[in-house]
Amino acid sequence: MLLLLCCLLLTTGLPVAGINVDKSSPVNSDSYPIDSVASSGVTDSASQASITGEFTKSRYTGVAGDPIEIAHGYNNPDPDGAAYLLVGGNQISNTGQTVGFVDVIKISGSTTTINTRLIGTEETNVQSCALEEVSCDLEFRDTNGDPIADSLSNLTASSGATGASGLVRPLVPQRYRLAITDGTFTVDDSGVVTPTAAADQADLILKKPKLSDKVEVFTSVDPKIATEDIDTESLNSLRKNGLERTTVTEGNRVVLGFESTGIWGALSYFAADADSIKAGEAVDAQALVDLLAAEEGVSLQVQQTNPSGNEPRSELDLSQANADDVTVILADDGELNTPSAPTQFYLVLNTGDDGPFTHNPEPGDKFSVKFSLEGAEDMRYRFNNTDQTSPPDPFNPVDSGSEHPELFPYWGVSDTSTHAEASFSIEERFVRYDHVTNDGEILVEAENGRITGTTSLLPAVETSVTLVNDAGSTPDRKESQLDISDGEFSISFDTDELTPGTRLNYNLYQGSTHRDSRTVVIVSDSDNPDRLMISNATQNVTVTEGENLSAITVVARNVGGFRGEGELALTVENSTVAGSWGVRLDPRESRSFDFGTTTADLEPGTYPFSLRLDGDVHNGTLVVERDPATTTLDEDEPASPASGGTADDELDGNGTTGDSKPNNETTVDNGDSSNGESTTNRSDGDSAPSEEPADDKPRSSGLIPLPFGTREAFGGTVMVGAVYLLGHWV
């Protein structure tokens, strides 16, 4: 009894030292339909092999075409004995057919990484017993115990089971048996291959590949002009020094991100690392070039969509690119529990001169991006392996015809091509200022001291400005940085001692390279940089009927940074213009004006008046009193005495008053000048504004009609708004 107990302890699946065993991890029931393994040929514990071993999981899940790592442990008491890993050989329960594949791998160490794109082919990355150079001690027997084969190469001919050498296409999405064994197997009449003695068993579940239809696009700075060193093989570094946008500044990098599974086994092979390629790392761009060149049904097209009539179309040509212009970076692994199989890769392309394009991209060029896994209905990928006696060439498929020259190995007969598409465009390097004149001078308000605008430059490039004031005895120099965020920039500097009209020399530098030179003009209002305003004006005025309006005085001032021109207009009782001046003032200049040439052609009473200059309005009150020297005669009633008594008392012998003019004339004031001064220069509602005299006295006489009445008539020398400035670099 003691001897039997010891044998049982040795032959049962005990954990192996150094291996952490966790077989409790479940498989998502929605992830893939799983058929149960047929139990035909499975031996009971009494016939277990002397070899012991165990898998760390009961199920390993991956994607067909990608690498997957199998962790295991084993112990063979026979010092000359080997341990083998059976892959496949099981039966699909819902069809009654075998899985159509069996491979036996000679294992060593604690893990085995299987490249599912290469397994069963002549380029397999594992120690397959189907390869001539791998020495294996295998034995296959039928259900009667008679030997039928001693190698995988003659298994198919001997039993009808599909061996590794008879593989028709790459390992398809399905469930495959995994077993640790000493190399002895039983083959039943249906072709199911079962370990005669298995130390442990597990499942390998391969899912169907997927391609996301979205392509991530962002741009990153040209490392040659970046302020700090940029690791172009680090996705985090590229993001940190870039922007999430599809408009790419000429010479910068465009980064295209693709999400796909089922391509990583082939990419690993072409990267000369058939075991695996590591998520989060860069790979040689030549690996992608070779993958696209192989007949693998994987294609990438990046081409210009808007060439001019005779202009050649610019296209991506990876075969002619050098390592400095193209980088392939693998993203971190995704949700699949397969650390050797990433799900995304990023293609980093230089858009500058002599890059990977057939013609250098230029500002205004637009490009389309299309990544495809090709397929066609009623067609499937097949190896071109006619003899079926040796493992096939993994990248030599049967010609599928000129209409569909390439097919993705993992699409079925009902699958067609799937695509991921995006676009990007090229723009020039520029800065565009928000407030400028039509001469290109930058307007800066004295109160905030900020220059703002938009730019295609990226924040990773150090960009600075210098501003120099040469007006004083010694130049005053100021320095500042361009703060760039999301395509907008701002420059701040101290303007406490600067007044409107001050002019500064402005220079822009990118690193140590001079990029732009302009003039900055300090103004009070960048939206109205030549603004004229009323700084002082009479508010309440009393005049005698018929008297001129010289008592209405105005002080006009230019509070802008440029010579201002406008019309100073007087209106009474919201009627037409009673008088106007054409005003022209230099920055910070003030002048006084009055309306002595305008008479109060109004009945006695109280009237509101308004003074307007360049949008500035001043309101006041005008009181018109009756002229004491004037008597109004009514035909029906005698005139009232001017100051007591009777009318007869005021008449002389000729019947006129003592103050009356000769010839008994009674004058009724009609608003004309009574002092003999011409009124032709006075501006009424239908006349043009009057130009101010050149002296410094209040303007009231000698008015000259001007051929204009608004600021626009002076030529409109200032234009405010967003003006495109840098068509090219200095």
C-alpha positions in Angstrom: 0.0 0.0 0.0 2.8 2.4 0.9 4.4 1.8 -2.5 1.2 2.4 -4.3 0.6 5.7 -2.5 4.1 6.9 -3.4 3.5 6.1 -7.1 0.2 8.0 -7.0 2.0 11.1 -5.5 4.6 10.9 -8.2 2.2 10.6 -11.1 -0.5 13.1 -10.2 -0.2 16.8 -11.5 1.6 18.4 -8.6 2.8 22.0 -8.8 6.3 22.5 -10.0 8.8 24.5 -8.0 9.3 28.0 -9.2 5.9 28.3 -11.0 3.0 30.3 -9.6 -0.1 28.3 -10.5 -3.4 30.2 -11.1 -6.1 28.2 -12.9 -9.0 30.1 -11.5 -9.0 32.9 -14.0 -12.3 32.6 -16.0 -12.9 33.2 -19.6 -15.5 35.8 -20.6 -18.5 33.8 -21.9 -19.1 36.5 -24.6 -15.5 36.5 -25.9 -15.6 33.4 -28.0 -17.7 30.3 -28.5 -15.9 27.3 -27.0 -16.4 23.7 -27.8 -15.6 21.1 -25.3 -12.6 18.8 -26.0 -13.6 15.2 -26.8 -12.4 12.8 -24.1 -11.6 10.0 -26.5 -8.2 8.5 -25.7 -7.6 10.4 -22.4 -5.9 8.1 -19.9 -6.8 7.8 -16.3 -4.5 8.6 -13.4 -3.3 5.1 -13.1 -1.6 5.3 -16.5 -0.1 8.9 -16.0 3.5 9.4 -17.2 6.4 9.7 -14.8 6.8 13.3 -16.1 5.1 15.9 -13.9 4.2 19.4 -14.8 1.5 22.0 -14.7 0.2 25.1 -16.6 -0.2 28.3 -14.7 -3.7 28.8 -16.3 -6.4 26.5 -17.5 -7.1 28.8 -20.5 -4.7 30.9 -22.6 -6.5 33.5 -24.8 -5.0 35.3 -27.7 -5.7 36.4 -31.3 -5.0 34.2 -34.4 -1.9 35.7 -36.1 -0.4 37.1 -32.9 2.2 35.8 -30.5 1.0 34.3 -27.2 3.1 33.3 -24.2 2.4 29.9 -22.4 3.7 29.7 -18.9 4.3 26.2 -17.6 6.5 24.0 -15.4 7.6 20.4 -15.8 9.9 17.7 -14.3 11.1 14.6 -16.0 12.8 12.2 -13.6 14.6 10.6 -16.6 17.8 12.6 -17.0 17.8 11.8 -20.7 14.0 12.3 -21.1 12.5 15.4 -22.7 9.2 17.2 -22.2 6.8 18.1 -25.0 3.9 20.5 -25.5 1.1 19.2 -27.6 -0.8 21.9 -29.5 -4.1 20.9 -31.1 -5.1 17.4 -32.0 -8.5 17.8 -30.3 -12.0 17.2 -31.6 -14.7 19.9 -32.1 -17.7 18.6 -30.2 -20.4 20.4 -32.2 -19.2 19.1 -35.6 -17.5 15.9 -34.6 -14.5 16.9 -36.7 -10.9 17.3 -35.6 -9.5 20.8 -35.1 -7.4 20.1 -38.2 -4.0 20.7 -36.6 -1.5 19.0 -34.4 2.0 20.1 -33.5 4.4 18.7 -30.8 6.9 21.2 -29.4 10.0 20.3 -27.5 10.0 22.7 -24.5 12.5 24.0 -22.1 12.4 26.7 -19.5 9.3 28.1 -17.8 7.6 29.7 -20.8 7.0 29.0 -24.4 6.0 31.9 -26.8 4.1 30.7 -29.8 3.9 32.9 -32.8 0.5 31.7 -34.1 1.2 33.1 -37.5 4.3 30.9 -37.9 3.4 27.7 -36.0 3.1 24.8 -38.4 5.3 26.4 -41.0 9.0 26.1 -41.9 9.6 29.4 -40.2 8.0 28.5 -36.8 9.6 30.1 -33.9 9.3 27.1 -31.6 11.2 23.8 -31.5 8.6 21.9 -33.5 9.2 18.2 -33.9 8.1 18.7 -37.6 11.4 20.3 -38.3 14.3 18.1 -39.4 16.8 19.9 -37.3 14.8 19.3 -34.1 15.5 15.8 -32.5 12.4 14.4 -30.8 11.5 11.0 -29.4 7.8 10.6 -30.3 5.5 7.6 -30.6 2.0 7.5 -32.0 -0.2 4.4 -31.5 -3.7 3.5 -32.6 -6.4 2.5 -30.2 -5.2 -1.1 -30.3 -1.7 0.0 -29.1 0.0 -0.6 -32.4 2.6 1.9 -33.5 1.5 4.0 -36.5 4.1 6.8 -36.6 7.3 8.0 -34.9 7.3 11.6 -36.2 4.9 14.4 -37.3 6.1 14.2 -40.8 4.5 10.7 -41.4 1.5 11.2 -39.1 -0.9 12.3 -41.8 -0.1 9.5 -44.2 -0.2 6.9 -41.4 -3.4 7.9 -39.7 -5.3 10.5 -41.7 -4.8 13.1 -38.9 -3.6 16.5 -40.0 0.0 17.0 -39.0 2.0 20.2 -38.9 3.4 19.5 -42.3 -0.1 19.4 -43.8 -1.2 22.8 -42.7 -3.4 24.4 -45.3 -3.4 28.0 -43.9 -2.2 29.8 -40.8 -3.7 28.6 -37.5 -7.4 29.8 -37.7 -9.5 31.2 -34.8 -10.5 28.1 -32.8 -9.9 26.3 -29.5 -6.8 24.1 -29.4 -5.7 21.5 -26.7 -2.5 22.1 -24.8 -0.9 19.2 -23.0 2.5 18.6 -21.2 3.6 15.0 -22.2 6.5 12.7 -22.5 6.0 12.2 -26.2 3.7 9.2 -26.4 0.3 9.6 -28.1 -2.8 7.7 -29.1 -4.6 8.4 -32.3 -8.2 7.3 -32.6 -10.1 6.4 -35.8 -11.4 10.0 -36.2 -7.8 11.4 -36.1 -8.0 12.9 -32.6 -4.5 12.9 -31.1 -4.4 12.3 -27.3 -1.4 12.2 -25.0 -1.1 8.6 -23.7 0.3 10.2 -20.5 -0.4 13.9 -19.9 1.1 15.7 -16.9 -1.4 18.6 -17.3 -3.8 20.0 -19.9 -5.1 23.4 -20.8 -6.9 25.3 -23.6 -5.5 27.7 -26.1 -8.3 29.9 -27.4 -7.5 32.0 -30.5 -10.0 34.8 -31.4 -10.6 36.3 -34.8 -8.6 39.5 -35.6 -10.2 42.9 -35.6 -9.4 46.2 -37.2 -10.7 49.5 -35.8 -12.1 51.8 -38.5 -10.6 54.9 -36.8 -7.1 56.2 -37.3 -5.7 58.5 -34.6 -3.9 61.5 -36.0 -1.8 64.0 -34.2 1.3 66.2 -34.9 4.6 66.5 -33.1 7.4 69.0 -33.4 10.4 68.5 -35.7 13.1 67.3 -33.3 15.7 69.3 -35.1 14.1 72.6 -34.0 12.8 71.5 -30.6 14.0 73.3 -27.5 14.8 70.1 -25.7 15.9 66.7 -26.9 12.9 64.6 -28.1 12.9 60.9 -28.0 11.2 60.1 -31.4 10.8 56.5 -30.4 8.7 57.4 -27.3 5.0 57.8 -27.8 4.7 59.8 -24.6 7.5 62.2 -25.7 5.8 62.8 -29.1 2.5 63.5 -27.4 4.1 65.9 -24.9 5.7 67.9 -27.7 2.7 67.8 -30.0 -1.0 68.6 -30.5 -4.0 66.5 -31.2 -4.9 68.0 -34.6 -5.0 66.9 -38.2 -3.3 70.1 -39.5 0.4 69.5 -39.6 2.9 72.4 -39.8 5.3 71.9 -42.7 8.4 70.1 -41.5 6.8 68.7 -38.4 5.9 65.1 -37.7 2.5 63.6 -38.5 1.7 60.6 -36.2 -0.8 58.0 -37.5 -2.2 55.5 -35.0 -3.7 52.2 -36.1 -5.5 49.6 -34.0 -5.5 46.1 -35.3 -4.9 42.5 -34.2 -3.8 39.5 -36.2 -0.8 41.3 -37.7 1.8 41.1 -34.9 3.1 37.6 -35.6 4.0 38.5 -39.2 5.4 41.9 -38.0 7.5 40.0 -35.4 8.9 37.8 -38.1 9.9 40.7 -40.3 11.4 42.5 -37.3 13.8 39.5 -37.0 12.3 38.7 -33.6 10.0 35.9 -34.4 9.4 35.2 -30.7 7.6 38.5 -30.0 7.8 42.2 -30.3 7.3 44.2 -27.1 4.4 46.5 -26.5 5.4 50.1 -25.9 8.6 49.8 -27.8 9.8 50.9 -31.3 10.6 48.5 -34.1 12.6 48.8 -37.2 10.5 50.5 -39.8 11.8 48.1 -42.3 9.7 45.4 -40.6 6.6 47.3 -41.6 7.9 47.8 -45.1 8.5 44.1 -45.5 5.0 43.3 -44.1 3.3 45.6 -46.6 5.4 44.1 -49.4 4.5 40.5 -48.5 1.4 38.9 -49.9 -0.3 39.2 -46.5 -3.4 41.1 -47.4 -2.2 44.1 -45.3 -2.0 47.5 -47.1 -1.3 51.1 -46.2 -1.9 54.0 -48.6 -1.1 57.7 -47.8 -1.5 59.9 -50.8 -2.3 63.5 -51.7 -5.9 64.2 -52.7 -5.6 67.7 -54.2 -2.8 67.8 -56.7 -3.1 70.7 -59.3 -3.7 70.0 -62.9 -0.1 69.2 -63.9 1.3 68.6 -60.5 2.4 65.0 -59.6 0.6 63.4 -56.7 2.6 63.0 -53.6 2.5 59.6 -52.0 4.1 57.8 -49.0 6.9 55.5 -50.2 8.3 53.7 -47.2 10.7 51.7 -49.3 12.8 54.8 -50.0 12.6 56.3 -46.5 15.5 56.4 -44.1 15.4 55.8 -40.4 15.3 59.5 -39.5 12.1 60.1 -41.4 10.0 57.1 -40.4 9.5 55.5 -37.0 7.2 52.6 -36.0 6.1 52.6 -32.3 4.0 49.9 -30.7 1.5 51.0 -28.1 1.0 49.4 -24.8 -0.8 46.1 -24.8 -4.5 46.2 -24.7 -7.2 44.2 -23.0 -6.0 40.8 -24.2 -3.9 38.9 -21.6 -1.1 38.5 -24.1 1.9 40.7 -23.1 3.7 39.8 -26.3 0.9 41.0 -28.6 0.2 44.8 -28.7 -3.0 46.0 -30.3 -1.9 49.4 -31.7 1.0 50.8 -33.7 1.9 54.3 -34.6 3.6 55.5 -37.7 5.7 58.7 -37.3 6.4 60.5 -40.6 8.5 63.5 -41.4 6.7 66.0 -43.6 9.8 68.1 -44.3 12.1 68.1 -47.3 13.6 64.7 -48.5 11.2 62.8 -46.3 9.4 59.5 -47.0 7.0 61.1 -49.7 7.5 60.9 -53.4 7.2 64.7 -53.6 7.9 67.0 -50.6 4.5 68.0 -49.0 3.8 71.7 -49.4 1.4 74.0 -47.5 -2.1 73.5 -48.7 -1.6 69.8 -49.6 -4.2 67.4 -48.3 -3.6 63.7 -47.7 -5.8 60.7 -47.2 -4.8 57.7 -45.1 -6.1 54.2 -45.6 -5.1 51.0 -43.8 -6.7 47.8 -45.0 -7.0 44.1 -44.2 -7.9 42.7 -47.6 -10.6 40.1 -48.2 -13.1 38.9 -50.9 -16.2 36.8 -50.7 -15.9 33.1 -51.4 -12.1 33.3 -51.3 -9.6 32.3 -48.5 -5.9 32.5 -48.0 -4.1 29.2 -48.7 -0.5 28.1 -48.5 1.2 27.2 -51.8 2.3 23.8 -50.4 1.5 21.1 -52.9 3.7 18.2 -51.7 2.2 18.2 -48.1 5.4 16.5 -46.9 7.1 19.4 -45.3 6.0 22.5 -43.4 4.9 25.3 -45.8 6.5 28.6 -46.5 4.4 31.0 -44.3 4.5 33.9 -46.8 4.0 32.0 -50.1 0.2 31.8 -50.7 -1.6 30.4 -53.7 -2.3 33.2 -56.2 -5.8 34.4 -55.7 -6.1 36.1 -59.1 -5.6 39.6 -60.5 -8.9 40.8 -59.1 -7.9 40.0 -55.5 -4.2 39.7 -55.5 -3.9 39.6 -51.7 -6.0 38.1 -48.9 -5.7 38.5 -45.2 -5.0 35.0 -43.8 -7.7 35.1 -41.1 -10.7 36.2 -43.1 -13.3 33.6 -43.9 -15.2 33.0 -47.2 -17.9 35.5 -46.1 -15.4 38.3 -45.1 -14.5 41.2 -47.3 -11.9 43.9 -46.9 -12.0 46.2 -43.8 -10.5 49.6 -43.7 -9.4 52.3 -41.3 -9.3 55.8 -42.8 -8.3 59.4 -41.9 -6.9 62.5 -43.4 -4.4 65.3 -42.6 -3.3 68.5 -44.3 -0.1 70.6 -44.4 0.1 74.2 -43.4 3.0 76.7 -43.4 4.8 78.0 -40.3 3.2 81.3 -39.4 2.2 83.7 -36.7 -0.9 85.8 -37.3 -1.4 88.9 -35.1 -4.9 89.9 -33.9 -4.5 93.7 -34.1 -2.5 95.3 -36.9 -2.7 98.2 -39.3 -2.8 97.7 -43.0 0.9 98.5 -43.0 1.6 95.5 -40.7 2.3 97.5 -37.5 1.2 95.7 -34.3 -1.2 97.5 -32.1 -0.8 97.1 -28.3 -3.1 98.6 -25.7 -1.3 100.6 -23.0 -3.5 99.2 -20.3 -2.8 95.5 -20.8 0.5 95.2 -22.7 -0.4 92.1 -24.6 0.2 90.9 -28.2 -2.1 88.1 -29.2 -2.8 86.0 -32.2 -2.7 82.5 -33.7 0.2 80.4 -34.9 1.0 77.0 -36.4 4.1 76.7 -34.2 4.1 74.1 -31.5 4.8 74.9 -27.8 7.9 72.7 -27.8 9.8 75.3 -29.9 11.2 78.2 -27.8 10.0 81.4 -29.4 10.9 84.8 -27.9 10.6 88.5 -28.8 12.5 91.7 -28.1 10.9 95.1 -28.0 13.2 98.2 -28.1 12.1 101.8 -27.4 14.6 104.2 -29.1 12.7 107.4 -28.2 14.7 108.1 -25.0 18.3 109.1 -24.5 19.2 105.4 -24.1 17.3 102.5 -25.8 14.9 100.7 -23.5 14.9 96.9 -24.2 12.3 94.5 -23.2 12.2 90.7 -23.7 9.3 88.2 -23.5 8.3 84.7 -24.5 5.5 83.5 -26.8 3.1 81.5 -24.7 1.5 79.0 -27.1 -1.5 76.9 -26.3 -3.9 75.2 -28.7 -2.8 77.2 -31.7 -3.0 80.6 -30.0 -0.2 82.7 -28.6 0.2 85.7 -26.3 3.1 88.0 -25.5 3.0 90.1 -22.3 5.3 93.0 -21.4 5.4 96.0 -19.1 3.7 99.2 -20.6 3.5 101.3 -17.4 5.8 104.0 -18.8 4.5 103.8 -22.4 1.9 106.3 -23.6 -0.3 106.0 -26.8 1.7 106.8 -29.8 4.9 105.3 -28.5 6.6 103.1 -31.2 8.8 100.1 -30.4 11.0 97.9 -32.6 9.7 94.3 -32.5 11.8 91.2 -33.4 10.7 87.5 -33.2 13.1 84.7 -32.7 12.7 80.9 -32.9 15.6 79.6 -30.8 18.4 81.8 -32.1 16.9 82.2 -35.6 15.4 85.5 -36.5 11.9 85.1 -37.9 10.0 88.4 -38.0 10.6 92.2 -37.6 7.8 94.8 -37.2 6.8 98.0 -35.4 4.7 98.0 -32.3 2.5 101.0 -31.7 1.0 101.7 -28.3 -2.6 102.7 -28.4 -5.4 103.2 -25.9 -7.9 101.1 -27.9 -6.7 98.5 -30.4 -10.1 98.4 -32.1 -9.9 102.2 -32.7 -6.2 103.0 -32.7 -6.6 106.6 -34.0 -9.5 107.5 -31.8 -10.6 111.1 -31.4 -12.6 112.1 -28.4 -14.2 115.1 -26.7 -12.2 115.8 -23.6 -14.1 119.0 -22.6 -17.2 120.8 -23.8 -19.7 123.5 -22.8 -22.7 121.9 -21.1 -25.2 124.8 -20.7 -25.3 127.7 -23.1 -27.5 130.8 -23.2 -27.6 133.0 -26.3 -29.7 135.8 -27.6 -32.0 135.2 -30.5 -30.0 135.6 -33.7 -26.7 135.4 -31.9 -23.9 133.1 -33.0 -23.0 129.9 -31.0 -19.4 130.8 -30.2 -20.3 130.1 -26.6 -20.4 126.4 -27.4 -16.7 125.4 -27.1 -15.1 122.0 -27.5 -11.7 120.5 -26.7 -10.9 117.6 -29.0 -8.1 115.2 -28.3 -6.5 112.2 -30.1 -6.2 109.4 -27.5 -5.0 106.9 -30.1 -1.5 106.0 -31.4 -2.0 107.4 -35.0 -3.0 110.6 -36.6 -6.7 110.7 -36.4 -9.2 112.4 -38.7 -12.9 112.9 -38.2 -15.9 115.2 -38.1 -16.9 117.3 -35.1 -20.6 117.8 -35.5 -23.2 120.0 -33.6 -26.8 119.1 -33.8 -29.6 121.0 -32.0 -32.8 119.3 -30.9 -31.9 116.1 -32.7 -32.3 117.8 -36.0 -29.8 118.1 -38.8 -26.3 119.1 -38.3 -26.2 122.8 -37.3 -22.4 123.0 -37.8 -19.3 120.8 -38.2 -15.6 120.8 -38.2 -13.1 118.6 -40.0 -10.6 117.5 -37.3 -7.1 116.2 -37.9 -5.0 115.6 -34.8 -1.7 113.8 -34.1 -1.4 111.3 -31.2 -1.9 113.0 -27.8 -2.6 116.3 -29.5 -5.6 118.5 -28.3 -7.3 121.5 -30.0 -10.2 123.8 -29.1 -13.1 124.5 -31.4 -16.2 126.7 -31.2 -19.2 127.3 -33.4 -19.0 131.1 -33.8 -20.0 130.9 -37.5 -23.2 129.2 -36.6 -26.2 131.3 -35.5 -29.1 130.4 -33.3 -31.8 130.3 -36.0 -34.3 129.3 -33.4 -37.3 130.8 -31.6 -36.7 131.7 -28.0 -36.9 128.6 -25.9 -34.8 125.7 -24.4 -33.2 123.2 -26.8 -31.1 120.1 -26.2 -27.9 119.9 -28.3 -25.3 117.2 -29.0 -21.7 117.2 -30.0 -20.3 114.1 -31.8 -16.8 113.2 -32.6 -15.6 109.7 -33.7 -18.4 107.9 -31.7 -17.9 110.2 -28.7 -21.1 112.1 -27.7 -21.5 115.1 -25.4 -24.9 116.5 -24.6 -25.9 119.9 -23.4 -28.7 122.5 -23.1 -29.1 125.6 -25.3 -31.3 128.5 -24.1 -32.3 131.0 -26.7 -33.6 134.3 -25.2 -35.6 137.0 -27.0 -33.6 139.9 -28.4 -34.4 142.9 -26.2 -33.7 145.2 -29.1 -36.3 143.6 -31.3 -40.1 144.3 -31.3 -42.4 142.0 -33.1 -45.3 143.9 -34.8 -48.6 142.2 -35.1 -51.1 143.4 -37.7 -54.1 143.0 -35.4 -52.7 144.4 -32.1 -50.6 147.4 -31.2 -47.1 146.7 -30.1 -46.4 146.5 -26.4 -44.1 149.0 -24.9 -40.6 147.6 -24.5 -40.3 148.9 -20.9 -43.5 150.4 -19.5 -45.6 153.4 -20.6 -47.6 153.4 -23.8 -46.7 153.0 -27.3 -47.5 156.6 -28.0 -45.0 157.7 -25.4 -42.2 155.9 -27.3 -43.0 157.3 -30.7 -41.2 160.3 -32.1 -42.6 162.7 -34.6 -42.2 160.4 -37.4 -44.0 157.6 -35.6 -41.0 155.5 -34.9 -39.4 154.4 -31.6 -36.3 156.0 -30.4 -34.2 152.8 -31.1 -35.7 152.1 -34.5 -33.7 152.3 -37.7 -34.3 155.1 -40.1 -37.2 155.0 -42.5 -39.4 153.4 -39.8 -38.0 150.0 -40.6 -38.7 147.2 -38.2 -36.4 144.3 -38.5 -37.5 140.8 -37.8 -34.4 138.6 -37.1 -34.4 135.7 -39.5 -31.1 134.3 -38.3 -28.8 136.1 -40.7 -25.8 137.9 -39.4 -26.5 141.4 -38.3 -22.9 142.6 -38.1 -22.2 142.5 -41.7 -20.2 139.2 -41.6 -20.8 136.7 -44.4 -22.6 133.5 -43.5 -21.5 131.5 -46.5 -18.9 129.6 -44.5 -21.3 128.5 -41.8 -22.2 124.8 -42.1 -25.9 123.9 -41.8 -27.5 120.5 -42.3 -26.8 120.5 -46.1 -23.2 121.7 -46.0 -19.9 120.0 -45.6 -17.8 120.1 -42.4 -15.4 123.0 -42.0 -11.6 122.5 -41.8 -10.0 123.8 -38.7 -7.5 126.7 -39.0 -3.8 126.1 -38.3 -3.5 128.4 -35.3 -4.2 127.4 -31.7 -7.1 129.7 -31.0 -10.6 128.4 -30.8 -11.9 127.7 -34.2 -14.8 130.1 -35.0 -14.2 131.9 -38.3 -12.6 131.6 -41.7 -14.2 128.1 -42.2 -13.3 126.4 -45.5 -15.7 123.7 -46.8 -14.0 120.3 -46.9 -14.7 117.6 -49.5 -15.4 115.0 -46.8 -17.4 114.6 -43.7 -16.3 111.4 -42.0 -13.1 109.8 -41.0 -13.4 107.3 -43.9 -13.1 110.2 -46.4 -9.6 110.9 -45.1 -8.2 107.7 -46.7 -8.9 105.1 -44.0 -5.2 104.7 -43.1 -5.9 102.3 -40.2 -7.4 98.8 -40.5 -8.1 96.8 -37.4 -8.6 93.0 -37.3 -7.1 89.7 -38.1 -4.7 90.2 -41.0 -2.6 87.4 -42.5 1.0 88.4 -42.0 3.6 85.8 -42.6 3.3 84.2 -46.0 6.8 83.0 -45.6 9.6 83.3 -43.1 12.0 86.2 -42.9 
